[in-house]
Amino acid sequence: MKDRGERATPTELERYRVGSLSKGLRILALLCSSERAMSLSELAERLGWNRTTAYRFMATLQADGYVDQDPVTKTYALTARVMDLGFSYLNALSFPERSLPYLNRLSAVTGHSCNLSVLDGAEIVYVARVASRSLLSINLHVGSRLPAYCTSMGKVLLAWLPPRELRSVLAGLRIEARTAKTVRNAEELLRLLGTTRRNGYAVNDQELEIGVRSAAAPIRDGKQRVIAALNVSVPAAHCTLSQLMRDVVPRVLEAARDISTAIGQRTPERLHR
């Protein structure tokens, strides 16, 4: 496949898929999403495989140190080695660490939680966070994932996707109503993304969770490509939508510009491939 300076389409990628690697990754993803250890039968059923196939992959992952089996219950769980993959990703990004002083300052000025995220398909992934006691309802941490369509950072990251990539994301998007204020369909989402691009920021008025509002702005690299999003989350009981627009949005925009300037040309090129 030739490097044309843009991401390949799902159809193009499918031609080069390595089936065995994909199956191993499916197992890791399934165990990551589970809140408890799983038996071989459970894994096989959830994956739609027979027990022999499931056992072969589990034995491989266990031999490589990524899963472990309880000697008593015979259930499988991830090991701490899996964390190496996530931390290696964060270390390679490098900009979350450089952004932390700005997040700390923004949190101190606003009195609210500040977050930095990147886009992964139709989800955002938190790569930096400064939490505040003012917002305790959502349990979030570095590595947390949320749907992009109902978050302020997600709308920012989707809004600045190249058209081809945005179409690809929307084609497989399943929109669920998290609250009565959640966007209802792709057409409505596209209108919101257009507004986000025109304004240069996004707001979220209790679309993810009732009682939570937020404002987000894009983080750009030295070539003005959007590589991340920054937001401030506030309790709706303490901050009206008009107050969010008046008091929080300007500070978020200022902090996003400062972070973008600090990142400059030092952003790893691999982020944009």
C-alpha positions in Angstrom: 0.0 0.0 0.0 1.5 3.3 -1.0 1.9 6.2 1.4 -0.3 8.9 0.0 -0.1 11.2 2.9 -3.6 10.2 4.2 -5.1 7.4 6.1 -6.2 4.3 4.3 -9.9 3.5 4.2 -11.3 0.6 6.2 -11.7 -1.3 2.9 -8.0 -0.8 2.0 -6.9 -1.8 5.5 -9.0 -5.0 5.4 -6.9 -6.3 2.5 -3.9 -6.3 4.7 -5.4 -7.6 7.9 -3.5 -10.4 9.7 -6.3 -12.6 11.1 -4.4 -14.2 13.9 -3.1 -10.9 15.2 -6.6 -9.5 15.0 -7.9 -12.4 17.1 -5.3 -11.9 19.8 -6.2 -8.2 20.0 -9.9 -9.0 20.3 -9.1 -11.1 23.3 -7.2 -8.3 24.9 -9.9 -5.8 24.2 -12.6 -8.2 25.6 -10.6 -8.7 28.9 -10.0 -5.0 29.1 -13.7 -4.3 28.9 -14.6 -6.9 31.5 -14.7 -6.0 35.2 -13.8 -9.6 36.2 -11.8 -12.5 35.2 -13.3 -14.8 32.5 -13.4 -18.5 32.0 -12.4 -20.2 28.7 -16.0 -21.0 28.0 -17.1 -17.4 28.5 -14.3 -16.1 26.3 -15.1 -18.6 23.5 -18.8 -17.8 23.7 -18.3 -14.0 23.6 -15.9 -14.2 20.7 -17.9 -16.8 18.8 -15.0 -19.3 18.7 -14.8 -22.9 19.7 -12.9 -23.8 22.9 -9.9 -25.2 21.1 -9.3 -22.0 19.2 -9.8 -19.9 22.3 -7.4 -22.0 24.3 -4.7 -21.7 21.7 -4.8 -17.9 21.8 -5.1 -17.8 25.6 -2.1 -20.1 25.9 -0.1 -17.8 23.6 -1.0 -14.7 25.5 -0.2 -16.4 28.8 3.1 -17.6 27.5 4.0 -14.0 26.4 2.9 -12.7 29.8 -0.1 -10.7 28.9 -2.7 -12.8 30.6 -2.7 -15.1 33.6 -4.9 -18.0 34.7 -6.1 -18.4 38.3 -5.0 -21.9 39.4 -8.1 -22.4 41.4 -11.0 -20.8 39.4 -9.2 -21.4 36.0 -10.4 -17.9 34.9 -8.2 -15.6 32.8 -7.3 -12.0 33.5 -4.9 -9.4 32.1 -1.5 -8.9 33.7 0.3 -5.7 34.5 2.3 -6.2 31.3 -0.6 -4.9 29.3 -0.1 -1.5 31.0 3.3 -1.3 29.2 1.5 -1.0 25.9 -0.6 1.9 27.1 2.2 3.7 28.9 4.4 3.3 25.8 1.7 5.0 23.8 1.4 7.9 26.2 5.2 8.3 26.4 5.4 8.4 22.6 2.8 11.1 22.5 5.0 13.3 24.8 2.7 16.3 24.6 0.3 15.3 27.5 3.2 15.7 29.9 4.2 19.1 28.4 0.5 20.1 28.7 0.2 19.4 32.4 1.4 22.8 33.7 -1.2 24.5 31.6 -4.0 22.1 32.7 -3.0 22.7 36.3 -3.1 26.5 35.8 -6.4 26.3 34.0 -7.9 24.1 36.8 -6.6 26.5 39.4 -8.1 29.6 37.6 -11.5 28.0 36.9 -11.8 25.7 40.0 -12.9 22.8 37.8 -11.5 19.6 36.2 -9.4 20.0 33.1 -8.8 17.2 30.6 -6.8 16.4 27.4 -7.9 13.7 25.0 -7.2 12.3 21.6 -9.5 10.6 19.1 -9.5 6.8 18.6 -12.2 5.9 16.0 -15.5 7.1 17.4 -14.2 7.5 21.0 -12.1 9.9 22.8 -9.3 8.6 25.1 -8.1 10.7 28.1 -4.4 11.2 27.9 -4.1 13.9 30.7 -6.4 15.0 33.5 -6.4 17.4 36.4 -9.4 16.5 38.6 -11.3 18.9 40.8 -13.5 18.1 43.8 -16.3 20.1 42.2 -17.1 17.3 39.8 -17.4 13.8 41.4 -20.2 12.1 39.4 -18.1 10.8 36.5 -15.2 8.5 37.4 -12.6 9.4 34.8 -8.8 8.8 34.6 -6.1 8.7 32.0 -7.0 5.9 29.6 -10.8 6.4 30.1 -12.9 6.3 26.9 -16.1 8.1 26.1 -18.2 8.4 22.9 -17.0 11.3 20.8 -20.5 12.3 19.7 -21.8 13.4 23.1 -18.6 15.0 24.6 -17.2 18.5 24.0 -13.7 17.2 23.3 -15.2 14.5 20.9 -17.0 17.1 18.9 -13.9 19.2 18.6 -11.9 16.2 17.4 -14.5 15.1 15.0 -15.1 18.6 13.6 -11.5 18.9 12.4 -11.2 15.4 10.9 -10.5 15.4 7.2 -13.8 14.8 5.4 -12.8 11.3 4.3 -12.0 10.2 7.8 -15.1 11.8 9.2 -17.3 9.9 6.7 -15.6 6.7 7.7 -16.2 7.3 11.4 -19.9 8.3 10.9 -20.5 5.3 8.7 -20.0 2.9 11.6 -21.3 5.2 14.3 -24.0 4.0 16.6 -25.7 6.9 18.5 -27.3 6.1 21.8 -29.2 8.6 23.9 -27.2 9.1 27.0 -29.6 11.8 28.2 -32.6 13.7 26.7 -30.1 16.2 25.3 -27.9 13.8 23.4 -27.6 14.3 19.7 -30.1 12.0 18.0 -28.6 11.2 14.6 -25.7 11.7 12.2 -27.3 14.6 10.5 -27.8 16.6 13.7 -24.2 15.7 14.7 -22.9 17.1 11.4 -24.7 20.4 12.0 -23.1 20.6 15.5 -19.7 19.8 14.0 -20.1 22.6 11.5 -21.0 25.0 14.3 -17.9 23.8 16.2 -15.6 24.6 13.3 -17.1 28.0 12.8 -16.9 28.9 16.5 -13.5 27.4 17.1 -14.7 25.5 20.2 -17.5 23.1 21.4 -19.7 23.1 24.4 -21.6 20.2 25.9 -24.8 20.9 27.8 -25.5 17.7 29.7 -25.4 15.5 26.6 -23.2 12.9 28.3 -24.6 13.1 31.8 -27.3 15.2 33.4 -25.6 17.7 35.7 -22.4 18.1 33.7 -21.4 20.8 31.3 -18.1 21.4 29.5 -16.3 23.5 27.0 -13.5 22.3 24.7 -11.0 23.7 22.2 -8.6 22.1 19.7 -4.9 21.6 20.4 -2.8 22.1 17.2 0.7 21.1 16.2 3.2 23.3 14.4 1.5 22.6 11.1 -1.9 23.6 12.5 -3.3 20.1 12.5 -5.6 19.3 15.3 -4.0 16.5 17.4 -5.9 16.7 20.7 -8.6 18.5 22.5 -8.7 20.3 25.9 -11.8 20.9 28.0 -13.0 22.1 31.3 -15.9 20.2 33.0 -18.3 22.0 35.4 -21.3 21.0 37.5 -24.4 22.3 35.8 -25.8 23.3 39.3 -23.0 25.8 39.7 -22.5 27.0 36.2 -25.3 27.9 33.7 -24.8 27.6 30.0 -24.4 31.4 29.6 -21.8 31.4 32.4 -19.9 28.6 30.7 -19.8 30.6 27.5 -18.8 33.9 29.2 -16.4 32.7 31.9 -15.0 29.3 30.8 -14.8 29.3 27.0 -12.3 32.2 26.8 -10.0 30.6 29.3 -10.2 27.2 27.5 -9.4 28.9 24.2 -6.4 30.7 25.8 -5.0 27.6 27.4 -5.5 25.6 24.1 -3.5 28.3 22.2 -0.8 28.2 24.9 -0.5 24.4 24.7 -0.5 24.5 20.9 2.4 27.1 21.0 4.3 25.0 23.5 4.0 21.8 21.4 5.0 23.6 18.2 7.0 21.5 15.7 8.0 19.0 18.4 4.8 16.9 18.0 5.8 13.3 16.9 5.0 13.0 13.2 3.6 9.5 13.7 0.5 10.9 15.3 -0.8 12.1 11.9 -0.3 8.9 9.9 
